């Protein structure tokens, strides 16, 4: 067994995880920035007000991008399953 195969497999999983997480992370970042600006303008000191908008944004992104995320994971798992004979 060659370790370059495992390094390549790890790199592939790492990039795919990063790609799948980015839409929800970017949505959360934008929501937090908007809520922080609104809270600063209105002089509100409550830090728990960001939770509900982030949750709503995450659910919205998951509803829109969920099928693509699931398809990407299924494709990655199938590719890995098909590569098992070459890994042994």
PDB file of N, CA, C and O in Angstrom:
ATOM      1  N   UNK A   1       0.844  -1.187   0.000  1.00  0.00           N
ATOM      2  CA  UNK A   1       0.000   0.000   0.000  1.00  0.00           C
ATOM      3  C   UNK A   1       0.886   1.246   0.000  1.00  0.00           C
ATOM      4  O   UNK A   1       1.851   1.354   0.757  1.00  0.00           O
ATOM      5  N   UNK A   2       0.539   2.132  -0.832  1.00  0.00           N
ATOM      6  CA  UNK A   2       1.307   3.369  -0.952  1.00  0.00           C
ATOM      7  C   UNK A   2       0.600   4.474  -0.165  1.00  0.00           C
ATOM      8  O   UNK A   2      -0.618   4.633  -0.252  1.00  0.00           O
ATOM      9  N   UNK A   3       1.379   5.226   0.599  1.00  0.00           N
ATOM     10  CA  UNK A   3       0.746   6.274   1.416  1.00  0.00           C
ATOM     11  C   UNK A   3       0.247   7.451   0.605  1.00  0.00           C
ATOM     12  O   UNK A   3      -0.581   8.222   1.089  1.00  0.00           O
ATOM     13  N   UNK A   4       0.733   7.608  -0.619  1.00  0.00           N
ATOM     14  CA  UNK A   4       0.245   8.715  -1.448  1.00  0.00           C
ATOM     15  C   UNK A   4      -1.236   8.532  -1.797  1.00  0.00           C
ATOM     16  O   UNK A   4      -1.950   9.516  -1.988  1.00  0.00           O
ATOM     17  N   UNK A   5      -1.699   7.289  -1.880  1.00  0.00           N
ATOM     18  CA  UNK A   5      -3.120   7.044  -2.116  1.00  0.00           C
ATOM     19  C   UNK A   5      -3.962   7.556  -0.953  1.00  0.00           C
ATOM     20  O   UNK A   5      -5.021   8.151  -1.154  1.00  0.00           O
ATOM     21  N   UNK A   6      -3.482   7.318   0.265  1.00  0.00           N
ATOM     22  CA  UNK A   6      -4.224   7.778   1.439  1.00  0.00           C
ATOM     23  C   UNK A   6      -4.170   9.292   1.591  1.00  0.00           C
ATOM     24  O   UNK A   6      -5.141   9.917   2.020  1.00  0.00           O
ATOM     25  N   UNK A   7      -3.042   9.871   1.242  1.00  0.00           N
ATOM     26  CA  UNK A   7      -2.925  11.329   1.286  1.00  0.00           C
ATOM     27  C   UNK A   7      -3.867  11.958   0.264  1.00  0.00           C
ATOM     28  O   UNK A   7      -4.524  12.959   0.547  1.00  0.00           O
ATOM     29  N   UNK A   8      -3.926  11.367  -0.915  1.00  0.00           N
ATOM     30  CA  UNK A   8      -4.833  11.859  -1.945  1.00  0.00           C
ATOM     31  C   UNK A   8      -6.290  11.712  -1.501  1.00  0.00           C
ATOM     32  O   UNK A   8      -7.100  12.612  -1.724  1.00  0.00           O
ATOM     33  N   UNK A   9      -6.622  10.595  -0.882  1.00  0.00           N
ATOM     34  CA  UNK A   9      -7.979  10.371  -0.388  1.00  0.00           C
ATOM     35  C   UNK A   9      -8.338  11.373   0.709  1.00  0.00           C
ATOM     36  O   UNK A   9      -9.444  11.912   0.720  1.00  0.00           O
ATOM     37  N   UNK A  10      -7.408  11.623   1.629  1.00  0.00           N
ATOM     38  CA  UNK A  10      -7.646  12.605   2.687  1.00  0.00           C
ATOM     39  C   UNK A  10      -7.826  14.003   2.103  1.00  0.00           C
ATOM     40  O   UNK A  10      -8.709  14.750   2.525  1.00  0.00           O
ATOM     41  N   UNK A  11      -6.991  14.351   1.135  1.00  0.00           N
ATOM     42  CA  UNK A  11      -7.090  15.669   0.499  1.00  0.00           C
ATOM     43  C   UNK A  11      -8.442  15.824  -0.201  1.00  0.00           C
ATOM     44  O   UNK A  11      -9.068  16.881  -0.125  1.00  0.00           O
ATOM     45  N   UNK A  12      -8.884  14.771  -0.879  1.00  0.00           N
ATOM     46  CA  UNK A  12     -10.173  14.805  -1.565  1.00  0.00           C
ATOM     47  C   UNK A  12     -11.314  14.996  -0.567  1.00  0.00           C
ATOM     48  O   UNK A  12     -12.217  15.795  -0.814  1.00  0.00           O
ATOM     49  N   UNK A  13     -11.287  14.278   0.555  1.00  0.00           N
ATOM     50  CA  UNK A  13     -12.323  14.428   1.569  1.00  0.00           C
ATOM     51  C   UNK A  13     -12.281  15.809   2.218  1.00  0.00           C
ATOM     52  O   UNK A  13     -13.324  16.402   2.491  1.00  0.00           O
ATOM     53  N   UNK A  14     -11.092  16.313   2.461  1.00  0.00           N
ATOM     54  CA  UNK A  14     -10.956  17.628   3.082  1.00  0.00           C
ATOM     55  C   UNK A  14     -11.546  18.718   2.191  1.00  0.00           C
ATOM     56  O   UNK A  14     -12.314  19.553   2.668  1.00  0.00           O
ATOM     57  N   UNK A  15     -11.200  18.723   0.914  1.00  0.00           N
ATOM     58  CA  UNK A  15     -11.708  19.735   0.001  1.00  0.00           C
ATOM     59  C   UNK A  15     -13.210  19.611  -0.200  1.00  0.00           C
ATOM     60  O   UNK A  15     -13.908  20.619  -0.304  1.00  0.00           O
ATOM     61  N   UNK A  16     -13.711  18.385  -0.255  1.00  0.00           N
ATOM     62  CA  UNK A  16     -15.150  18.195  -0.426  1.00  0.00           C
ATOM     63  C   UNK A  16     -15.903  18.689   0.814  1.00  0.00           C
ATOM     64  O   UNK A  16     -16.959  19.309   0.684  1.00  0.00           O
ATOM     65  N   UNK A  17     -15.376  18.424   2.008  1.00  0.00           N
ATOM     66  CA  UNK A  17     -16.014  18.917   3.229  1.00  0.00           C
ATOM     67  C   UNK A  17     -16.009  20.442   3.254  1.00  0.00           C
ATOM     68  O   UNK A  17     -17.000  21.063   3.639  1.00  0.00           O
ATOM     69  N   UNK A  18     -14.906  21.037   2.848  1.00  0.00           N
ATOM     70  CA  UNK A  18     -14.818  22.499   2.786  1.00  0.00           C
ATOM     71  C   UNK A  18     -15.832  23.057   1.790  1.00  0.00           C
ATOM     72  O   UNK A  18     -16.495  24.058   2.062  1.00  0.00           O
ATOM     73  N   UNK A  19     -15.945  22.409   0.646  1.00  0.00           N
ATOM     74  CA  UNK A  19     -16.882  22.851  -0.390  1.00  0.00           C
ATOM     75  C   UNK A  19     -18.332  22.722   0.072  1.00  0.00           C
ATOM     76  O   UNK A  19     -19.157  23.584  -0.231  1.00  0.00           O
ATOM     77  N   UNK A  20     -18.642  21.669   0.792  1.00  0.00           N
ATOM     78  CA  UNK A  20     -20.009  21.456   1.255  1.00  0.00           C
ATOM     79  C   UNK A  20     -20.371  22.418   2.386  1.00  0.00           C
ATOM     80  O   UNK A  20     -21.520  22.849   2.479  1.00  0.00           O
ATOM     81  N   UNK A  21     -19.417  22.757   3.239  1.00  0.00           N
ATOM     82  CA  UNK A  21     -19.708  23.639   4.374  1.00  0.00           C
ATOM     83  C   UNK A  21     -19.781  25.115   4.007  1.00  0.00           C
ATOM     84  O   UNK A  21     -20.413  25.895   4.721  1.00  0.00           O
ATOM     85  N   UNK A  22     -19.149  25.511   2.913  1.00  0.00           N
ATOM     86  CA  UNK A  22     -19.043  26.938   2.593  1.00  0.00           C
ATOM     87  C   UNK A  22     -20.371  27.681   2.451  1.00  0.00           C
ATOM     88  O   UNK A  22     -20.456  28.798   2.961  1.00  0.00           O
ATOM     89  N   UNK A  23     -21.402  27.162   1.810  1.00  0.00           N
ATOM     90  CA  UNK A  23     -22.634  27.952   1.712  1.00  0.00           C
ATOM     91  C   UNK A  23     -23.242  28.289   3.067  1.00  0.00           C
ATOM     92  O   UNK A  23     -23.673  29.421   3.286  1.00  0.00           O
ATOM     93  N   UNK A  24     -23.283  27.327   3.975  1.00  0.00           N
ATOM     94  CA  UNK A  24     -23.868  27.609   5.285  1.00  0.00           C
ATOM     95  C   UNK A  24     -22.973  28.526   6.110  1.00  0.00           C
ATOM     96  O   UNK A  24     -23.473  29.370   6.854  1.00  0.00           O
ATOM     97  N   UNK A  25     -21.663  28.374   5.988  1.00  0.00           N
ATOM     98  CA  UNK A  25     -20.764  29.258   6.729  1.00  0.00           C
ATOM     99  C   UNK A  25     -20.834  30.693   6.214  1.00  0.00           C
ATOM    100  O   UNK A  25     -20.819  31.636   7.004  1.00  0.00           O
ATOM    101  N   UNK A  26     -20.911  30.860   4.906  1.00  0.00           N
ATOM    102  CA  UNK A  26     -21.014  32.208   4.345  1.00  0.00           C
ATOM    103  C   UNK A  26     -22.341  32.860   4.706  1.00  0.00           C
ATOM    104  O   UNK A  26     -22.389  34.058   4.984  1.00  0.00           O
ATOM    105  N   UNK A  27     -23.417  32.080   4.703  1.00  0.00           N
ATOM    106  CA  UNK A  27     -24.717  32.634   5.097  1.00  0.00           C
ATOM    107  C   UNK A  27     -24.690  33.066   6.553  1.00  0.00           C
ATOM    108  O   UNK A  27     -25.195  34.137   6.892  1.00  0.00           O
ATOM    109  N   UNK A  28     -24.108  32.249   7.414  1.00  0.00           N
ATOM    110  CA  UNK A  28     -24.011  32.611   8.830  1.00  0.00           C
ATOM    111  C   UNK A  28     -23.155  33.854   9.024  1.00  0.00           C
ATOM    112  O   UNK A  28     -23.490  34.720   9.832  1.00  0.00           O
ATOM    113  N   UNK A  29     -22.062  33.946   8.293  1.00  0.00           N
ATOM    114  CA  UNK A  29     -21.188  35.113   8.398  1.00  0.00           C
ATOM    115  C   UNK A  29     -21.908  36.384   7.977  1.00  0.00           C
ATOM    116  O   UNK A  29     -21.829  37.403   8.662  1.00  0.00           O
ATOM    117  N   UNK A  30     -22.607  36.325   6.855  1.00  0.00           N
ATOM    118  CA  UNK A  30     -23.333  37.517   6.393  1.00  0.00           C
ATOM    119  C   UNK A  30     -24.446  37.913   7.359  1.00  0.00           C
ATOM    120  O   UNK A  30     -24.644  39.099   7.622  1.00  0.00           O
ATOM    121  N   UNK A  31     -25.164  36.942   7.884  1.00  0.00           N
ATOM    122  CA  UNK A  31     -26.241  37.238   8.832  1.00  0.00           C
ATOM    123  C   UNK A  31     -25.685  37.860  10.105  1.00  0.00           C
ATOM    124  O   UNK A  31     -26.250  38.822  10.626  1.00  0.00           O
ATOM    125  N   UNK A  32     -24.582  37.315  10.607  1.00  0.00           N
ATOM    126  CA  UNK A  32     -23.989  37.866  11.829  1.00  0.00           C
ATOM    127  C   UNK A  32     -23.503  39.288  11.589  1.00  0.00           C
ATOM    128  O   UNK A  32     -23.671  40.148  12.454  1.00  0.00           O
ATOM    129  N   UNK A  33     -22.904  39.553  10.432  1.00  0.00           N
ATOM    130  CA  UNK A  33     -22.445  40.912  10.151  1.00  0.00           C
ATOM    131  C   UNK A  33     -23.602  41.900  10.077  1.00  0.00           C
ATOM    132  O   UNK A  33     -23.514  43.001  10.620  1.00  0.00           O
ATOM    133  N   UNK A  34     -24.680  41.516   9.411  1.00  0.00           N
ATOM    134  CA  UNK A  34     -25.841  42.406   9.296  1.00  0.00           C
ATOM    135  C   UNK A  34     -26.461  42.650  10.674  1.00  0.00           C
ATOM    136  O   UNK A  34     -26.779  43.789  11.018  1.00  0.00           O
ATOM    137  N   UNK A  35     -26.633  41.595  11.453  1.00  0.00           N
ATOM    138  CA  UNK A  35     -27.229  41.745  12.786  1.00  0.00           C
ATOM    139  C   UNK A  35     -26.314  42.570  13.688  1.00  0.00           C
ATOM    140  O   UNK A  35     -26.800  43.368  14.489  1.00  0.00           O
ATOM    141  N   UNK A  36     -25.007  42.392  13.573  1.00  0.00           N
ATOM    142  CA  UNK A  36     -24.074  43.171  14.390  1.00  0.00           C
ATOM    143  C   UNK A  36     -24.142  44.656  14.047  1.00  0.00           C
ATOM    144  O   UNK A  36     -24.089  45.507  14.935  1.00  0.00           O
ATOM    145  N   UNK A  37     -24.258  44.961  12.764  1.00  0.00           N
ATOM    146  CA  UNK A  37     -24.360  46.370  12.358  1.00  0.00           C
ATOM    147  C   UNK A  37     -25.667  46.965  12.873  1.00  0.00           C
ATOM    148  O   UNK A  37     -25.681  48.086  13.381  1.00  0.00           O
ATOM    149  N   UNK A  38     -26.761  46.222  12.747  1.00  0.00           N
ATOM    150  CA  UNK A  38     -28.054  46.710  13.245  1.00  0.00           C
ATOM    151  C   UNK A  38     -28.008  46.894  14.755  1.00  0.00           C
ATOM    152  O   UNK A  38     -28.529  47.882  15.274  1.00  0.00           O
ATOM    153  N   UNK A  39     -27.392  45.956  15.465  1.00  0.00           N
ATOM    154  CA  UNK A  39     -27.304  46.075  16.921  1.00  0.00           C
ATOM    155  C   UNK A  39     -26.432  47.256  17.328  1.00  0.00           C
ATOM    156  O   UNK A  39     -26.712  47.920  18.326  1.00  0.00           O
ATOM    157  N   UNK A  40     -25.383  47.517  16.565  1.00  0.00           N
ATOM    158  CA  UNK A  40     -24.512  48.650  16.875  1.00  0.00           C
ATOM    159  C   UNK A  40     -25.234  49.967  16.628  1.00  0.00           C
ATOM    160  O   UNK A  40     -25.130  50.894  17.431  1.00  0.00           O
ATOM    161  N   UNK A  41     -25.953  50.053  15.540  1.00  0.00           N
ATOM    162  CA  UNK A  41     -26.679  51.281  15.215  1.00  0.00           C
ATOM    163  C   UNK A  41     -27.752  51.555  16.260  1.00  0.00           C
ATOM    164  O   UNK A  41     -27.975  52.705  16.637  1.00  0.00           O
ATOM    165  N   UNK A  42     -28.414  50.508  16.725  1.00  0.00           N
ATOM    166  CA  UNK A  42     -29.501  50.674  17.694  1.00  0.00           C
ATOM    167  C   UNK A  42     -29.014  50.624  19.140  1.00  0.00           C
ATOM    168  O   UNK A  42     -29.819  50.738  20.064  1.00  0.00           O
ATOM    169  N   UNK A  43     -27.710  50.455  19.348  1.00  0.00           N
ATOM    170  CA  UNK A  43     -27.095  50.380  20.685  1.00  0.00           C
ATOM    171  C   UNK A  43     -27.698  49.275  21.539  1.00  0.00           C
ATOM    172  O   UNK A  43     -28.003  49.482  22.714  1.00  0.00           O
ATOM    173  N   UNK A  44     -27.865  48.119  20.950  1.00  0.00           N
ATOM    174  CA  UNK A  44     -28.371  46.956  21.677  1.00  0.00           C
ATOM    175  C   UNK A  44     -27.170  46.111  22.095  1.00  0.00           C
ATOM    176  O   UNK A  44     -26.285  45.839  21.284  1.00  0.00           O
ATOM    177  N   UNK A  45     -27.141  45.694  23.371  1.00  0.00           N
ATOM    178  CA  UNK A  45     -26.012  44.940  23.899  1.00  0.00           C
ATOM    179  C   UNK A  45     -26.285  43.447  24.029  1.00  0.00           C
ATOM    180  O   UNK A  45     -25.412  42.714  24.495  1.00  0.00           O
ATOM    181  N   UNK A  46     -27.433  42.979  23.645  1.00  0.00           N
ATOM    182  CA  UNK A  46     -27.802  41.577  23.827  1.00  0.00           C
ATOM    183  C   UNK A  46     -27.125  40.705  22.764  1.00  0.00           C
ATOM    184  O   UNK A  46     -27.355  40.898  21.571  1.00  0.00           O
ATOM    185  N   UNK A  47     -26.298  39.754  23.188  1.00  0.00           N
ATOM    186  CA  UNK A  47     -25.553  38.920  22.257  1.00  0.00           C
ATOM    187  C   UNK A  47     -26.334  37.706  21.776  1.00  0.00           C
ATOM    188  O   UNK A  47     -25.953  37.081  20.786  1.00  0.00           O
ATOM    189  N   UNK A  48     -27.411  37.366  22.456  1.00  0.00           N
ATOM    190  CA  UNK A  48     -28.178  36.184  22.068  1.00  0.00           C
ATOM    191  C   UNK A  48     -29.133  36.458  20.907  1.00  0.00           C
ATOM    192  O   UNK A  48     -29.783  35.534  20.419  1.00  0.00           O
ATOM    193  N   UNK A  49     -29.228  37.694  20.462  1.00  0.00           N
ATOM    194  CA  UNK A  49     -30.130  38.034  19.359  1.00  0.00           C
ATOM    195  C   UNK A  49     -29.657  37.497  18.017  1.00  0.00           C
ATOM    196  O   UNK A  49     -30.439  37.458  17.067  1.00  0.00           O
ATOM    197  N   UNK A  50     -28.418  37.087  17.913  1.00  0.00           N
ATOM    198  CA  UNK A  50     -27.912  36.581  16.641  1.00  0.00           C
ATOM    199  C   UNK A  50     -28.278  35.115  16.417  1.00  0.00           C
ATOM    200  O   UNK A  50     -28.163  34.625  15.294  1.00  0.00           O
ATOM    201  N   UNK A  51     -28.712  34.410  17.448  1.00  0.00           N
ATOM    202  CA  UNK A  51     -28.964  32.983  17.320  1.00  0.00           C
ATOM    203  C   UNK A  51     -30.115  32.676  16.366  1.00  0.00           C
ATOM    204  O   UNK A  51     -29.961  31.851  15.465  1.00  0.00           O
ATOM    205  N   UNK A  52     -31.254  33.318  16.546  1.00  0.00           N
ATOM    206  CA  UNK A  52     -32.420  33.006  15.725  1.00  0.00           C
ATOM    207  C   UNK A  52     -32.206  33.354  14.246  1.00  0.00           C
ATOM    208  O   UNK A  52     -32.553  32.540  13.391  1.00  0.00           O
ATOM    209  N   UNK A  53     -31.652  34.521  13.905  1.00  0.00           N
ATOM    210  CA  UNK A  53     -31.398  34.783  12.472  1.00  0.00           C
ATOM    211  C   UNK A  53     -30.408  33.790  11.856  1.00  0.00           C
ATOM    212  O   UNK A  53     -30.576  33.390  10.704  1.00  0.00           O
ATOM    213  N   UNK A  54     -29.373  33.385  12.613  1.00  0.00           N
ATOM    214  CA  UNK A  54     -28.441  32.393  12.092  1.00  0.00           C
ATOM    215  C   UNK A  54     -29.128  31.057  11.870  1.00  0.00           C
ATOM    216  O   UNK A  54     -28.875  30.385  10.869  1.00  0.00           O
ATOM    217  N   UNK A  55     -29.993  30.668  12.792  1.00  0.00           N
ATOM    218  CA  UNK A  55     -30.712  29.408  12.652  1.00  0.00           C
ATOM    219  C   UNK A  55     -31.633  29.433  11.433  1.00  0.00           C
ATOM    220  O   UNK A  55     -31.687  28.471  10.667  1.00  0.00           O
ATOM    221  N   UNK A  56     -32.347  30.529  11.264  1.00  0.00           N
ATOM    222  CA  UNK A  56     -33.230  30.665  10.098  1.00  0.00           C
ATOM    223  C   UNK A  56     -32.413  30.655   8.806  1.00  0.00           C
ATOM    224  O   UNK A  56     -32.806  30.012   7.832  1.00  0.00           O
ATOM    225  N   UNK A  57     -31.299  31.350   8.789  1.00  0.00           N
ATOM    226  CA  UNK A  57     -30.437  31.356   7.608  1.00  0.00           C
ATOM    227  C   UNK A  57     -29.872  29.985   7.297  1.00  0.00           C
ATOM    228  O   UNK A  57     -29.795  29.592   6.133  1.00  0.00           O
ATOM    229  N   UNK A  58     -29.473  29.250   8.333  1.00  0.00           N
ATOM    230  CA  UNK A  58     -28.945  27.911   8.121  1.00  0.00           C
ATOM    231  C   UNK A  58     -30.009  26.973   7.561  1.00  0.00           C
ATOM    232  O   UNK A  58     -29.734  26.191   6.651  1.00  0.00           O
ATOM    233  N   UNK A  59     -31.217  27.051   8.098  1.00  0.00           N
ATOM    234  CA  UNK A  59     -32.310  26.211   7.603  1.00  0.00           C
ATOM    235  C   UNK A  59     -32.637  26.573   6.153  1.00  0.00           C
ATOM    236  O   UNK A  59     -32.909  25.688   5.342  1.00  0.00           O
ATOM    237  N   UNK A  60     -32.613  27.858   5.825  1.00  0.00           N
ATOM    238  CA  UNK A  60     -32.871  28.306   4.457  1.00  0.00           C
ATOM    239  C   UNK A  60     -31.804  27.784   3.494  1.00  0.00           C
ATOM    240  O   UNK A  60     -32.127  27.287   2.415  1.00  0.00           O
ATOM    241  N   UNK A  61     -30.537  27.899   3.886  1.00  0.00           N
ATOM    242  CA  UNK A  61     -29.449  27.406   3.041  1.00  0.00           C
ATOM    243  C   UNK A  61     -29.527  25.891   2.913  1.00  0.00           C
ATOM    244  O   UNK A  61     -29.287  25.347   1.835  1.00  0.00           O
ATOM    245  N   UNK A  62     -29.858  25.212   3.989  1.00  0.00           N
ATOM    246  CA  UNK A  62     -29.978  23.764   3.941  1.00  0.00           C
ATOM    247  C   UNK A  62     -31.129  23.336   3.029  1.00  0.00           C
ATOM    248  O   UNK A  62     -31.021  22.338   2.316  1.00  0.00           O
ATOM    249  N   UNK A  63     -32.232  24.093   3.053  1.00  0.00           N
ATOM    250  CA  UNK A  63     -33.356  23.772   2.175  1.00  0.00           C
ATOM    251  C   UNK A  63     -32.993  23.989   0.708  1.00  0.00           C
ATOM    252  O   UNK A  63     -33.407  23.217  -0.156  1.00  0.00           O
ATOM    253  N   UNK A  64     -32.221  25.039   0.426  1.00  0.00           N
ATOM    254  CA  UNK A  64     -31.828  25.317  -0.956  1.00  0.00           C
ATOM    255  C   UNK A  64     -30.699  24.426  -1.444  1.00  0.00           C
ATOM    256  O   UNK A  64     -30.753  23.897  -2.555  1.00  0.00           O
ATOM    257  N   UNK A  65     -29.683  24.260  -0.621  1.00  0.00           N
ATOM    258  CA  UNK A  65     -28.476  23.564  -1.050  1.00  0.00           C
ATOM    259  C   UNK A  65     -28.401  22.118  -0.567  1.00  0.00           C
ATOM    260  O   UNK A  65     -27.465  21.403  -0.923  1.00  0.00           O
ATOM    261  N   UNK A  66     -29.359  21.678   0.228  1.00  0.00           N
ATOM    262  CA  UNK A  66     -29.332  20.334   0.791  1.00  0.00           C
ATOM    263  C   UNK A  66     -29.239  19.223  -0.233  1.00  0.00           C
ATOM    264  O   UNK A  66     -28.423  18.316  -0.070  1.00  0.00           O
ATOM    265  N   UNK A  67     -30.055  19.261  -1.297  1.00  0.00           N
ATOM    266  CA  UNK A  67     -29.941  18.194  -2.304  1.00  0.00           C
ATOM    267  C   UNK A  67     -28.563  18.139  -2.965  1.00  0.00           C
ATOM    268  O   UNK A  67     -28.038  17.055  -3.218  1.00  0.00           O
ATOM    269  N   UNK A  68     -27.980  19.302  -3.244  1.00  0.00           N
ATOM    270  CA  UNK A  68     -26.641  19.324  -3.821  1.00  0.00           C
ATOM    271  C   UNK A  68     -25.615  18.777  -2.832  1.00  0.00           C
ATOM    272  O   UNK A  68     -24.727  18.018  -3.220  1.00  0.00           O
ATOM    273  N   UNK A  69     -25.728  19.159  -1.551  1.00  0.00           N
ATOM    274  CA  UNK A  69     -24.799  18.657  -0.529  1.00  0.00           C
ATOM    275  C   UNK A  69     -24.894  17.145  -0.410  1.00  0.00           C
ATOM    276  O   UNK A  69     -23.877  16.453  -0.355  1.00  0.00           O
ATOM    277  N   UNK A  70     -26.117  16.637  -0.369  1.00  0.00           N
ATOM    278  CA  UNK A  70     -26.330  15.204  -0.239  1.00  0.00           C
ATOM    279  C   UNK A  70     -25.800  14.465  -1.466  1.00  0.00           C
ATOM    280  O   UNK A  70     -25.176  13.412  -1.331  1.00  0.00           O
ATOM    281  N   UNK A  71     -26.040  15.003  -2.651  1.00  0.00           N
ATOM    282  CA  UNK A  71     -25.549  14.378  -3.874  1.00  0.00           C
ATOM    283  C   UNK A  71     -24.024  14.364  -3.910  1.00  0.00           C
ATOM    284  O   UNK A  71     -23.420  13.386  -4.352  1.00  0.00           O
ATOM    285  N   UNK A  72     -23.400  15.448  -3.446  1.00  0.00           N
ATOM    286  CA  UNK A  72     -21.933  15.495  -3.404  1.00  0.00           C
ATOM    287  C   UNK A  72     -21.380  14.437  -2.459  1.00  0.00           C
ATOM    288  O   UNK A  72     -20.396  13.769  -2.776  1.00  0.00           O
ATOM    289  N   UNK A  73     -22.010  14.288  -1.304  1.00  0.00           N
ATOM    290  CA  UNK A  73     -21.554  13.269  -0.356  1.00  0.00           C
ATOM    291  C   UNK A  73     -21.744  11.866  -0.896  1.00  0.00           C
ATOM    292  O   UNK A  73     -20.863  11.020  -0.745  1.00  0.00           O
ATOM    293  N   UNK A  74     -22.878  11.609  -1.522  1.00  0.00           N
ATOM    294  CA  UNK A  74     -23.136  10.287  -2.098  1.00  0.00           C
ATOM    295  C   UNK A  74     -22.119   9.975  -3.192  1.00  0.00           C
ATOM    296  O   UNK A  74     -21.601   8.860  -3.259  1.00  0.00           O
ATOM    297  N   UNK A  75     -21.834  10.945  -4.042  1.00  0.00           N
ATOM    298  CA  UNK A  75     -20.854  10.750  -5.109  1.00  0.00           C
ATOM    299  C   UNK A  75     -19.474  10.466  -4.526  1.00  0.00           C
ATOM    300  O   UNK A  75     -18.769   9.583  -5.012  1.00  0.00           O
ATOM    301  N   UNK A  76     -19.084  11.200  -3.495  1.00  0.00           N
ATOM    302  CA  UNK A  76     -17.784  10.994  -2.863  1.00  0.00           C
ATOM    303  C   UNK A  76     -17.696   9.609  -2.228  1.00  0.00           C
ATOM    304  O   UNK A  76     -16.671   8.938  -2.348  1.00  0.00           O
ATOM    305  N   UNK A  77     -18.744   9.181  -1.564  1.00  0.00           N
ATOM    306  CA  UNK A  77     -18.745   7.861  -0.931  1.00  0.00           C
ATOM    307  C   UNK A  77     -18.707   6.758  -1.990  1.00  0.00           C
ATOM    308  O   UNK A  77     -18.006   5.762  -1.816  1.00  0.00           O
ATOM    309  N   UNK A  78     -19.443   6.923  -3.072  1.00  0.00           N
ATOM    310  CA  UNK A  78     -19.420   5.928  -4.140  1.00  0.00           C
ATOM    311  C   UNK A  78     -18.041   5.848  -4.797  1.00  0.00           C
ATOM    312  O   UNK A  78     -17.559   4.756  -5.098  1.00  0.00           O
ATOM    313  N   UNK A  79     -17.409   6.999  -5.020  1.00  0.00           N
ATOM    314  CA  UNK A  79     -16.062   6.996  -5.592  1.00  0.00           C
ATOM    315  C   UNK A  79     -15.072   6.300  -4.667  1.00  0.00           C
ATOM    316  O   UNK A  79     -14.216   5.539  -5.117  1.00  0.00           O
ATOM    317  N   UNK A  80     -15.196   6.565  -3.381  1.00  0.00           N
ATOM    318  CA  UNK A  80     -14.314   5.925  -2.416  1.00  0.00           C
ATOM    319  C   UNK A  80     -14.569   4.422  -2.369  1.00  0.00           C
ATOM    320  O   UNK A  80     -13.630   3.628  -2.310  1.00  0.00           O
ATOM    321  N   UNK A  81     -15.822   4.041  -2.396  1.00  0.00           N
ATOM    322  CA  UNK A  81     -16.166   2.618  -2.378  1.00  0.00           C
ATOM    323  C   UNK A  81     -15.607   1.893  -3.597  1.00  0.00           C
ATOM    324  O   UNK A  81     -15.145   0.757  -3.496  1.00  0.00           O
ATOM    325  N   UNK A  82     -15.654   2.556  -4.745  1.00  0.00           N
ATOM    326  CA  UNK A  82     -15.109   1.972  -5.967  1.00  0.00           C
ATOM    327  C   UNK A  82     -13.587   1.929  -5.974  1.00  0.00           C
ATOM    328  O   UNK A  82     -12.998   1.122  -6.693  1.00  0.00           O
ATOM    329  N   UNK A  83     -12.936   2.792  -5.179  1.00  0.00           N
ATOM    330  CA  UNK A  83     -11.473   2.821  -5.113  1.00  0.00           C
ATOM    331  C   UNK A  83     -10.899   1.851  -4.099  1.00  0.00           C
ATOM    332  O   UNK A  83      -9.680   1.698  -4.033  1.00  0.00           O
ATOM    333  N   UNK A  84     -11.725   1.194  -3.312  1.00  0.00           N
ATOM    334  CA  UNK A  84     -11.232   0.294  -2.272  1.00  0.00           C
ATOM    335  C   UNK A  84     -10.311  -0.790  -2.837  1.00  0.00           C
ATOM    336  O   UNK A  84      -9.265  -1.042  -2.237  1.00  0.00           O
ATOM    337  N   UNK A  85     -10.635  -1.440  -3.944  1.00  0.00           N
ATOM    338  CA  UNK A  85      -9.708  -2.463  -4.448  1.00  0.00           C
ATOM    339  C   UNK A  85      -8.327  -1.911  -4.777  1.00  0.00           C
ATOM    340  O   UNK A  85      -7.329  -2.610  -4.604  1.00  0.00           O
ATOM    341  N   UNK A  86      -8.254  -0.673  -5.249  1.00  0.00           N
ATOM    342  CA  UNK A  86      -6.935  -0.111  -5.552  1.00  0.00           C
ATOM    343  C   UNK A  86      -6.192   0.333  -4.292  1.00  0.00           C
ATOM    344  O   UNK A  86      -4.972   0.493  -4.324  1.00  0.00           O
ATOM    345  N   UNK A  87      -6.900   0.530  -3.195  1.00  0.00           N
ATOM    346  CA  UNK A  87      -6.257   0.916  -1.945  1.00  0.00           C
ATOM    347  C   UNK A  87      -5.642  -0.269  -1.221  1.00  0.00           C
ATOM    348  O   UNK A  87      -4.731  -0.098  -0.411  1.00  0.00           O
ATOM    349  N   UNK A  88      -6.126  -1.450  -1.501  1.00  0.00           N
ATOM    350  CA  UNK A  88      -5.610  -2.653  -0.834  1.00  0.00           C
ATOM    351  C   UNK A  88      -4.477  -3.258  -1.545  1.00  0.00           C
ATOM    352  O   UNK A  88      -3.941  -4.274  -1.102  1.00  0.00           O
TER     353      UNK A  88
END
